[in-house]
């Protein structure tokens, strides 16, 4: 039997708009495959978005490697020069940090106050409102969630209560809110940045931890850098990397992504099993036609080819429809989340619970290609049993009925 004739029969059994059982079952299989693929691609795109925002938004604002300890300004400058000369280091800056109480009228919030220099402000500039080029000596930058919780707006005067060295005196420090950081991440809940001059200008020596903040070109090389710096600095120094504070969160995102992908792949396997059952019913429905084809000279491999082609057609149409639907759904997810928030009048994601306050999406063609290839292979494989069943139908018994 010519190959084009096999293709023509398979296409009619799959895409014929008539009311026949064969085409109805084929449509059901196509819809099932398309929905499974669309759902998998949509969820993968959302999880990819969380992964991307974790790397590009959150990890770009926190130190990749941090060295802290007690030393002189000259020693810190020397260490900063040595580390900054490495081509794998994007930026090195000095910092000082201390626990503080932020007071505004009757409102009080505990936070971690960080004093930075001009170079350390660079990663935050694009996220500040209003735009800012440099911190003034009495300026303050707060995360949006923290400022909102205390009812603060730009220009307000706020007071921090800091602990002096020795722990027996407390030093009030008054600063002006100069800008608000709106990163849409959990950092907005507790970020408080001031100029290094704030600590220097205090009447008492502020109890604080000083150190170096190091940003790397490759964020995932932080473990090796932490080990190298541990060998370089004195034993009294403490060297940490971003995995100490955000490693569990990143691992949880990766684990959730893998588990959800695995669960949804099972859905595609179920859709493929649906193709098996549908094609078996098609074989039963078309057994007379198969018997007549064999009587007219069709060979067993011709009959098998028809059903293999039908499985492939179901796969091609299902993958194409599912990929298109998945792309549309992935693109529409952020808008759908906003509409749902407006309808519920309540945010779906809050940074005091979740790492982000919005639903991110990152569409990757690799996911679309791999998912489509797997679904296509399963569709053709699912046609094996029905094809073998059709090629072994008893000719005489079928024709007699």
C-alpha positions, 0 to 999 in steps of 0.5 A: 500500500502506498505510504501516501494512502496510509497517511490519507487514511490516518488523517481521515480517522483523526481529523475528519470533521464527521460524527464518527466514533474514531474521530471523536476519540481522536479529538478527545486524545488531542484535547487531553494531550494539549491540556496536559502540555499547556499546564506543564509549560505554564507551571514550568514558566512560573517556576522558572520565573521564581528561579530567575527572580531569585538569582537576578533580583534577590541575590543581586541585592545581598552579598554573595560573600561576606567577611566580618571581623575586627580590624583596622581601616588599613587592613580592610582597605588592603584586603579589599584591594586584594579581593577586588583585583580578581577578575571574578569579583564584580564589586567589593565594598565596606559595610558596618551593621548593627541591631537597632530599634526604629521609632516613629511616634508610637510605632517601633520596629526592630531591624538590622541597620546597615551602614554602607559607602557610595559603591555599595549603593549601586545595586539598589539605584534602579529600585529606589523611589524617588531616584537617588544618586547618593546617600546624604550623611543623614539619609536613610533608605527603607524597604517599602514594606517596612516603611508602609508598616510604620506609615513613613513617607519620603522626607519623614524624620525617624529615630534609631536607637543603637547600642553603644560599645559596652552595652550600658548606653544607648545612642539615639540617631535621627535620620531622614527617609531619603528613598524607599526600596521597592524590590518586590521581594522579602528584602523590603520587609527589613532593609534599612540603609544609612551612610557610614558617617552616621556611625562615625558622627555618634557621640558614643562608639556604636557596637557594630560588626564591620566587614567586606561585602563581595559581589561575584560575577558567578553567584554559584561560585560563592562556596569556593570563594568562601573557602579561599577567603577562609584560608586568606583572612585571620582565624578570628574573621567570619566568612559566609556566603549567600547560601547561609541566608538564602540557600534554603529558599533557593533549594526549596524553589529548585525542589518545588520546580522539580517535583511539580515538573515530575507530577505534571509529566505523570499527567502527560503519561496519563494523556498518552495512556488515554491515546492507547485506550482511544486507539484500541476503541478505534481498532474495534470501531474500524475492524470491518474497514481493516478487514476489507483493506487486508482483503484488498491486498493491504499487508499487516505492516500497512495496517500498523503504519496507519495506526502509528501515523494516527498516533503521530498525528494526534501527537503533532496536533496535541503538541502544537495546540498545547504549546500554543495554549501553554505560551498564551497561558504563561504570558497571561499568568501575571495579569490573571494574578493581578485581576484575581487580587483586585477581585479578592481585594487581597494580595495573593503573595506577601513578602512576609511569607513568600520571597516575592510579592508578584507572580513571575514568568520566565518562558524558556524555549528549551522547556517547550522543545523538551516537553514537546519531544517527550509528548510526541515520543509517547504519542507514537509509542502509545500507538504500538499496542493498537497497531499490533492489535489491528494488524492481527485481526482475524480476517475471515471472522471479521468479514463474516460479521 
